[in-house]
Each structure stands twice: as structure tokens, then as C-alpha cells.
Amino acid sequence: MSAVIEGFGGEIVGPDDPGYDAASRTVLAGGTPAYVIRPASVEDVQAAVRYATASGLPLAVRGGGHSFAAFGTNDGGLVIDLAGLAGIEVIDKDKHVVRVGGGATWGQVATALQPHNLAISSGDTKSVGVAGLTLTGGMGWKVRKYGLALDQLVAVQVVTAAGAVVRAAADENAELFWAIRGGGGNFGIVTAFEFAAHPTTDIFFGKILFPATEIADVLPAWADYMRTAPAGLTGIASFANPFLGGPQAPLQIELAYDGDDAELAAQAIDPIRALGTVLADDVTLTPYAEVLVDGAIPPPGIQLVTRSAFVDKDSVPEALRILAETGTSQGSPIIAIRSVGGAVAEIADDATAYAYRQAELMFALTVIGPPPVIAATRPAGQELWDRLTPHTNGAYANFLSDAEDADVAAVYPAKTYERLAAVKREYDPENVFASNHNVRPA
Ligand SMILES: Cc1cc2nc3c(=O)[nH]c(=O)nc-3n(C[C@H](O)[C@H](O)[C@H](O)COP(=O)(O)OP(=O)(O)OC[C@H]3O[C@@H](n4cnc5c(N)ncnc54)[C@H](O)[C@@H]3O)c2cc1C
């Protein structure tokens, strides 16, 4: 089979090859692609893209394979799996610029940067791909201090639909650089990212738990506090987790304080401890690379459906009231609320294609189960969504299982979409890269 793709030196896995089943799956979804293509070099990516274009087969591009919408596999098409392009190198020691391969995971990045006392604000899970997370946002443990993962990008190397290798940066193909920071995989395959990393050693990290009965009070008080909390403090409030007791599950505020000064950390975190009855508190000084967790992988046949939205300041009380009420009643989805704001909101709205910089919170509702269970929860889920909609904005593409036109419109408001569609026309006029929240060429 390899001989079929001219100039290709990587691996090609077809249905008759050993390892096909594993190669077809992403972390969250099964698939039956015609071939999984694993490039070993940028030239291989070029050859693979040219082959995909010539064959006319649907194309999925896979970084870390964590897309909730199963964008990293398909049925009957081609999958280009970038796991072989995972090199990580500090290329400018003074400016802390790090070059990361398009198929690397955040765990690999954190481990590689630890000896350099550097880190990039990313996400919370080791196995999540650098590419997927960065291309539409990237909310990690330093998000309020340094912004989204995409805000730390200084350049990207992209293989376009024509098979050309293009560099994009603030002063080079600037419109592509704008689009790629929020526009997902719509414009080509990113074979390398250059990030400005941040000096990091240990950070204060852990969970503070409050009883479920206090959610209605603690949750809004936490959101109020986060509005003016030191930018080094970031948190995720989650509850109604069936694995922790469903509606009786405690409210978990997972937090990170970016720094190793115990006094400053206590000043930042103590106001959270004072919000209610602390059931448990394991916040300790932890090496940044150890803060990232191994994501739980659902067994085959178990689906994970997630939907997300942003909340602006004025809507915080009502949105949180509905979420608190839902979380403490039977049949609630898992609710996770991330504090954003801080550095994210300080960057100009039109600096990148990420559209919801002014939001204070982003929340995701997740249902886990076999397809019939998921189907049975849909009506109640929609009813809840209809109640929340007047108090929310848009959607965060990284926590969004559906990819209908309405979902795409939620991710990209009209003005952003229009500008993205013009860039799409230039770099992917035939919409070869369509396995994403798809922007159609203008
Ligand atoms: C367990 C878990 C934890 C998570 N934690 C966080 C978190 O803390 N913060 C956060 O912001 N998000 C988080 N996410 C969401 C995550 O950011 C998205 O699922 C993201 O899409 C995953 O990227 P990936 O590369 O692993 O996925 P993939 O499925 O491989 O790719 C996702 C999308 O990116 C495209 N793509 C992948 N690689 C490339 C490339 N090299 N060039 C161009 N396009 C490419 C794909 O075609 C697809 O459209 C989490 C998800 C999971 C499942």
C-alpha cells in the first residue's frame, strides 16, 4: 500500500493490517477508515495531503485524538494521524520559544519542558493533543495569567490543501496566523507549533471540596471572587459527577496557583477556603508536569456527549443559579465550570479568531453512557439548554460533540465566520479539511 502514495515514507494501516482496529479508533470514538496514514516527516504530510486530494476520499486529521465530535476518524475515508511528528525542542533559550510537532500531546510537552523549568499553559490532561486543543483555544492551569494556549503561539508551520508548506506568524501570512488561532483544523495540517513558554517550577495545585448542599451559595461566591482574584489563580468548579455520587456529589473546586511562594498562594486561595464548609483540601506544591492527569478512556460502546457555552459578567448569577439547581437534581449531566477572564480578556477581541474573550466563565455539560442512555437524556438536556440559553453565549469548540450548522454558528459569530471563510477560500478552496467545526470557503 505504501507504494501507492508517491514520496511517502511513513506507515499506512489498512483494514487487513495488524493494528488496524487500534489505529481506526480515537480516544472517544470508533471508526472504519479505508486507511490510517502515519507520516514520519513534513514531506510525508505533503504527500499524504496530495494523495487525499487526488483520491477525493473524505479526510480526517488526528492530533491527540480527543475530539468530542470524533473528528479524528471516519468511515471509509482517510485518516492522517500525526502522532509520529511529536518532536519538542527549545529553539530560543532567551525568549523561551519552544517548537512542538503537530502530533505531540500536552503530557509529552510538559515532561520535555520540565528540565528547562518551562511550561506552556495548555489543558488539564496529558494525552490531549497540542494541535486540537490549541487550534480552537486551550484552557489550562495558567489561562488567567497567560491566556489561552493559542495566545502563546508565535508561529506555525502548515501544510495546505495544495500540499505546500507555509509558515504563519504575526509578520508572515498574518491572516492565516489570525485564522489558525481559533479556526481549528480548517486551513491545513499544522506540522509544527512555536510557542512562547513561561518559566515554571512548582505550582500550588489541588482540590477543595464543599458539600452538595452548599453549591447554590458557594458557586456564585466563587465566581464573584474569581472576577478579581490574582491572575495566577485559575479554577474549575465541577459537580453532579455520577462517579462521585451524582446529585449528592460534593462541589469540587480544582485550582492552580501559578507560583511557589506559599504566602502569596495562601493569600490567593484562602478566600476560596472561606466560602463554605471545607470537606477536603489537598492543595500542595506540585511540579507543573505532575499537575496534568491521565485522562480516563471510556470503554468501546460508551459515548461521551458534551456541550458548552460562555457566560458574561451580567449573566453569571442566573446561569449559575440554573446550573446549581440542575446539579443537585436527579439526572443531571456532569457540570464543569471554568473561570476564564484574566489575561484572556486583556487581548484584543480581533487579535485571533477565538471569539469569546469577554466571557467570565465557560461551562461544559457532559453525559456519559451507552447510546440508548444518551438518547434518553436528550429531551431533558435540551430543556435545560433552552433555560440556559438566554444567559449564555456561543460555544467552546473544544467541548462540543455536535457539529451541525447551529453548532458552528455558536463557535464562530457571523463576523468571525466571514473572515475565516475568506481565509479558507485562499488556503483550502475545495474544503479538503472538513472534519472539524467546518468553515466553508467564501
Ligand atoms: C479528557 C479530556 C480532557 C480535556 N481537557 C481540556 C482542557 O483542560 N482544556 C481545553 O481547552 N480542552 C480540553 N479538552 C478538549 C480538547 O481540547 C479537545 O478535545 C481537542 O480537540 C483535542 O485535541 P486532539 O488533538 O487531542 O484531538 P483530535 O481529535 O486529534 O483533533 C481535534 C481537531 O483538531 C484537528 N487537528 C488535529 N491535529 C491537527 C493538526 N496537526 N493540524 C490541523 N488540525 C489538526 C482535527 O482534525 C480535529 O478537527 C479535553 C478533552 C478531553 C477528552
The ligand as a Tripos MOL2 file, in Angstrom:
@<TRIPOS>MOLECULE
LIG
   53    58     1     0     0
SMALL
NO_CHARGES

@<TRIPOS>ATOM
      1 C1        -10.1220   14.0380   28.7510 C.3       1 LIG1
      2 C2        -10.1560   15.3820   28.0790 C.ar      1 LIG1
      3 C3         -9.6610   16.4980   28.7450 C.ar      1 LIG1
      4 C4         -9.6790   17.7490   28.1410 C.ar      1 LIG1
      5 N1         -9.1740   18.8460   28.8100 N.ar      1 LIG1
      6 C5         -9.1740   20.0570   28.2140 C.ar      1 LIG1
      7 C6         -8.6540   21.1970   28.8970 C.ar      1 LIG1
      8 O1         -8.2050   21.1250   30.0320 O.2       1 LIG1
      9 N2         -8.7090   22.4020   28.2570 N.ar      1 LIG1
     10 C7         -9.2050   22.5280   26.9950 C.ar      1 LIG1
     11 O2         -9.1910   23.6460   26.4780 O.2       1 LIG1
     12 N3         -9.6940   21.4620   26.3230 N.ar      1 LIG1
     13 C8         -9.6960   20.2400   26.9070 C.ar      1 LIG1
     14 N4        -10.2250   19.1690   26.2450 N.ar      1 LIG1
     15 C9        -10.8000   19.3470   24.9160 C.3       1 LIG1
     16 C10        -9.7110   19.2180   23.8590 C.3       1 LIG1
     17 O3         -9.0460   20.4580   23.7410 O.3       1 LIG1
     18 C11       -10.3490   18.8540   22.5010 C.3       1 LIG1
     19 O4        -10.9500   17.5950   22.6200 O.3       1 LIG1
     20 C12        -9.3120   18.8730   21.3790 C.3       1 LIG1
     21 O5         -9.9880   18.8650   20.1510 O.3       1 LIG1
     22 C13        -8.3880   17.6910   21.4550 C.3       1 LIG1
     23 O6         -7.3550   17.8090   20.5450 O.3       1 LIG1
     24 P1         -6.6900   16.4990   19.9530 P.3       1 LIG1
     25 O7         -5.5610   16.9120   19.0790 O.co2     1 LIG1
     26 O8         -6.3940   15.5410   21.0660 O.co2     1 LIG1
     27 O9         -7.9040   15.8920   19.1430 O.3       1 LIG1
     28 P2         -8.0860   15.3800   17.6320 P.3       1 LIG1
     29 O10        -9.3670   14.6200   17.6790 O.co2     1 LIG1
     30 O11        -6.8850   14.6860   17.1380 O.co2     1 LIG1
     31 O12        -8.2550   16.7210   16.8200 O.3       1 LIG1
     32 C14        -9.2190   17.6790   17.1120 C.3       1 LIG1
     33 C15        -9.4210   18.5910   15.8940 C.3       1 LIG1
     34 O13        -8.1830   19.2010   15.5550 O.3       1 LIG1
     35 C16        -7.8070   18.8530   14.2260 C.3       1 LIG1
     36 N5         -6.3750   18.5880   14.2080 N.ar      1 LIG1
     37 C17        -5.7100   17.7100   14.9900 C.ar      1 LIG1
     38 N6         -4.3980   17.7900   14.7470 N.ar      1 LIG1
     39 C18        -4.2340   18.7340   13.7980 C.ar      1 LIG1
     40 C19        -3.0990   19.3020   13.1620 C.ar      1 LIG1
     41 N7         -1.8700   18.9200   13.4480 N.pl3     1 LIG1
     42 N8         -3.3030   20.2570   12.2350 N.ar      1 LIG1
     43 C20        -4.5550   20.6840   11.9370 C.ar      1 LIG1
     44 N9         -5.6620   20.1930   12.5200 N.ar      1 LIG1
     45 C21        -5.4970   19.2320   13.4510 C.ar      1 LIG1
     46 C22        -8.6000   17.6010   13.9120 C.3       1 LIG1
     47 O14        -8.7880   17.4100   12.5450 O.3       1 LIG1
     48 C23        -9.8740   17.8600   14.6490 C.3       1 LIG1
     49 O15       -10.7270   18.6840   13.8920 O.3       1 LIG1
     50 C24       -10.2210   17.8950   26.8380 C.ar      1 LIG1
     51 C25       -10.7460   16.7740   26.1820 C.ar      1 LIG1
     52 C26       -10.7150   15.5310   26.7850 C.ar      1 LIG1
     53 C27       -11.2940   14.3570   26.0600 C.3       1 LIG1
@<TRIPOS>BOND
     1     1     2 1
     2     2     3 ar
     3     2    52 ar
     4     3     4 ar
     5     4     5 ar
     6     4    50 ar
     7     5     6 ar
     8     6     7 ar
     9     6    13 1
    10     7     8 2
    11     7     9 ar
    12     9    10 ar
    13    10    11 2
    14    10    12 ar
    15    12    13 ar
    16    13    14 ar
    17    14    15 1
    18    14    50 ar
    19    15    16 1
    20    16    17 1
    21    16    18 1
    22    18    19 1
    23    18    20 1
    24    20    21 1
    25    20    22 1
    26    22    23 1
    27    23    24 1
    28    24    25 2
    29    24    26 1
    30    24    27 1
    31    27    28 1
    32    28    29 2
    33    28    30 1
    34    28    31 1
    35    31    32 1
    36    32    33 1
    37    33    34 1
    38    33    48 1
    39    34    35 1
    40    35    36 1
    41    35    46 1
    42    36    37 ar
    43    36    45 ar
    44    37    38 ar
    45    38    39 ar
    46    39    40 ar
    47    39    45 ar
    48    40    41 1
    49    40    42 ar
    50    42    43 ar
    51    43    44 ar
    52    44    45 ar
    53    46    47 1
    54    46    48 1
    55    48    49 1
    56    50    51 ar
    57    51    52 ar
    58    52    53 1
@<TRIPOS>SUBSTRUCTURE
     1 LIG1         1 GROUP 0 **** ****
